[in-house]
């Protein structure tokens, strides 16, 4: 898996052409810090301080190759690529900007049944 995090001081614009799936949510940071934790708590990655300190941010997830990664051997070279963009923004509804992979559509279907 290839995972890139881009922290900006304003909306960095979604990459709808380069990724199969793009979704975004609002997030409140009480501390001005943000960490990413791997699935299964395998590792934690602490990011530099957020640009506006404590407050509300927008997180935009981009994914490419999730279906191929699901089918691949986990020891293979990375076939899935992700970009997480983070920037200060007022709270706003979650949004799916693009959903073309079967993997994301399955997760969205599952999530809609949980509410």
C-alpha positions as CSV (number, residue, x, y, z in Angstrom):
1,X,0.0,0.0,0.0
2,X,1.2,3.5,-0.8
3,X,-0.3,6.2,1.4
4,X,0.4,9.9,1.2
5,X,-0.8,12.6,3.5
6,X,-1.0,16.2,2.4
7,X,-1.8,18.9,5.0
8,X,-2.7,22.3,3.6
9,X,-3.9,25.7,4.9
10,X,-6.9,25.7,2.4
11,X,-8.8,23.2,0.2
12,X,-6.1,21.6,-2.0
13,X,-8.7,20.5,-4.6
14,X,-9.8,16.8,-5.1
15,X,-7.9,14.7,-7.6
16,X,-11.0,13.2,-9.3
17,X,-9.0,12.1,-12.4
18,X,-6.2,10.2,-10.6
19,X,-8.2,8.2,-8.2
20,X,-11.2,5.8,-8.4
21,X,-12.7,6.8,-5.1
22,X,-12.9,10.2,-3.3
23,X,-14.8,11.0,-0.1
24,X,-14.6,13.6,2.5
25,X,-15.7,14.3,6.1
26,X,-15.3,17.0,8.8
27,X,-13.1,16.3,11.8
28,X,-12.6,18.2,15.0
29,X,-9.1,18.2,16.4
30,X,-9.2,19.2,20.1
31,X,-5.3,19.2,20.3
32,X,-4.2,20.4,16.9
33,X,-2.5,17.0,16.3
34,X,-3.5,14.1,14.1
35,X,-2.3,10.5,14.0
36,X,-3.0,7.6,11.6
37,X,-3.3,4.1,12.9
38,X,-2.9,1.1,10.6
39,X,-5.6,-1.5,10.4
40,X,-5.2,-3.9,13.4
41,X,-3.2,-1.3,15.4
42,X,0.0,-2.5,13.7
43,X,1.6,1.0,13.6
44,X,0.8,4.6,14.5
45,X,2.0,7.6,12.4
46,X,2.0,11.0,14.1
47,X,1.7,13.9,11.7
48,X,3.2,17.3,12.2
49,X,0.9,19.8,14.1
50,X,-2.1,20.9,12.1
51,X,-1.8,24.3,10.5
52,X,-4.6,26.1,12.4
53,X,-4.1,24.3,15.7
54,X,-7.2,22.9,17.5
55,X,-10.4,23.3,15.5
56,X,-12.4,21.8,12.6
57,X,-10.8,20.3,9.6
58,X,-11.8,18.6,6.4
59,X,-10.4,15.2,5.6
60,X,-10.6,14.1,1.9
61,X,-9.8,10.4,1.2
62,X,-8.6,9.3,-2.3
63,X,-8.2,5.7,-3.2
64,X,-7.0,3.8,-6.3
65,X,-6.5,0.1,-6.8
66,X,-8.6,-1.2,-3.8
67,X,-10.3,-3.9,-5.8
68,X,-6.9,-5.2,-7.2
69,X,-5.4,-5.1,-3.7
70,X,-8.3,-7.1,-2.3
71,X,-7.5,-9.8,-4.9
72,X,-3.7,-9.6,-4.5
73,X,-1.3,-11.4,-2.2
74,X,-0.4,-9.0,0.6
75,X,3.3,-9.7,0.0
76,X,3.1,-8.3,-3.5
77,X,4.2,-4.8,-4.4
78,X,1.7,-2.1,-3.6
79,X,-1.2,-2.1,-6.0
80,X,-3.4,0.3,-4.0
81,X,-2.6,3.9,-3.5
82,X,-4.2,6.5,-1.2
83,X,-4.1,10.2,-0.6
84,X,-5.4,11.9,2.5
85,X,-5.8,15.7,2.2
86,X,-6.4,17.7,5.5
87,X,-7.1,21.4,5.8
88,X,-8.9,23.8,8.1
89,X,-12.6,24.2,7.2
90,X,-16.0,24.8,8.9
91,X,-18.1,21.7,9.7
92,X,-19.9,20.3,6.6
93,X,-21.8,17.2,5.7
94,X,-19.8,14.1,4.6
95,X,-19.7,13.7,0.9
96,X,-18.8,10.9,-1.6
97,X,-17.3,12.7,-4.6
98,X,-16.5,9.6,-6.6
99,X,-17.2,5.9,-5.9
100,X,-16.2,3.5,-8.7
101,X,-14.5,0.6,-6.9
102,X,-16.5,-2.3,-5.8
103,X,-14.7,-2.2,-2.4
104,X,-15.9,1.3,-1.6
105,X,-19.4,0.7,-2.9
106,X,-19.6,-2.4,-0.6
107,X,-18.5,-0.3,2.4
108,X,-21.0,2.5,1.6
109,X,-23.8,-0.1,1.3
110,X,-22.8,-1.6,4.6
111,X,-22.6,1.8,6.3
112,X,-26.0,2.9,5.0
113,X,-27.5,-0.1,6.7
114,X,-25.9,0.9,10.0
115,X,-27.9,4.1,10.5
